[in-house]
Amino acid sequence: MKLILSLLLIGVSLFWNGISKAEAQTVRRPQNCAPRDAVLNRLAKSYGEIQQSQGLGANNAIIEVFASDTTGSWTITVTMPSGLTCLVASGQAFESLTKTQPPTGDDT
């Protein structure tokens, strides 16, 4: 019984150690992240993309959409308060839509 308990504790210990190492790797800067200035320069110079819209996300992260009216390419980024900007999504065929609010008033 003591042998089984010892093996179980060793297994759990190794499991938690593996999780800790995995978490440590995710804390490092992912490959799709860089300082904000570097990301904005790359989007502008390589793809002709400029900021189209922005909003505030969870944990004070800034969510932005960059796009090129010329090529139709677009990119969504998230910038953390530390200044680290990460690419979230990108694609083609961007269209800028202008929508207006319906008139307010009596619906009857």
N, C-alpha and C positions, 0 to 999 in steps of 0.2 A: 504494500500500500504506500509506504514511504517513497519507494522508487517511482511509482506512478505519479504521486504528488510532485516529486522533484522534477520529473520529466515535463509535467504539465506547466509548472512554474517556469522552467527553462523555455518552453515553447512560447508561453505568453510574453516572457521577457524579450525573446527574439522578435516576436511579432510587433511589440510596441517599439522596439529599436528600429525596425524597418519602417514603421509609420513615421517616426521622428525624422529619419533620414529623408523620406519622401517629402515631408512637410518642409524640411530645410531646403530641399531643391526647389520647391515652389516659391519660397521666399526670394530666391535669387531672381534677377531680372529675366523674364522670359525673352525668347528671341524676337517676338513681335513688339517689344517695348523699347523705348529709348527716351532721352530727354526731349521735352516738348519742342524746343527750337529745332532740333535735328529732324524730328518727324514732320513738322510743318514745312521746313525747307525741302525735304524730300518729296512731299506731296505736291508742292508748288513747282519745283524744278522738273521732276520726272513725269508728273501726270497733269500739270496745269490746274490742279485742284485748289480751290479757295473755300473758306468757311461759308457755309450756307445757313446753318442753324446751330443752336446750342441749347443745353438744358442742364439743370443740376440733378444729379443722381444720388444714390445712396452714399453715405459717408463723405459727402461734399465732393464727390467725383463730378467732373464736367464731361458731359456727353456731347460730342460734336459731329456734325455731318459736313464733310468737305466734298466738293464736286467740281467738275469741269463742264462748263456749258459747251465747250468746243468738242471735246471727245466723248462726253457722256459718262466718263468714269466717276465713281463715287467711293468714299471711304467713311466709315464710322469709327471714331476714336473715343477712348475714355482716358481722361487725365486725372491722376490722383493728386491730392494736395501736395505731395512731395515734388510734383513736377514731372513725374514719370508718365509718359503717354503711351498707350497700347492700342494697337489696331484690333478692332472688334470684327469688322466685316468690310468687304469691298465688292464692287461689281461694276456693271455697265448699264447704259440706257437711263441715266439720271434725267428726270424731268422736274422742273420747278413748278409747283402748283400754287396758284393763287386762289384761295377760297375766301368767301365772304360769309359773315354771319347772316342767317336769315333775319328778316325784319322782326322786331319784337312787337307784340301787340296782342289783340284779342283773337284767339283762334276760332271763335264761334261765328 
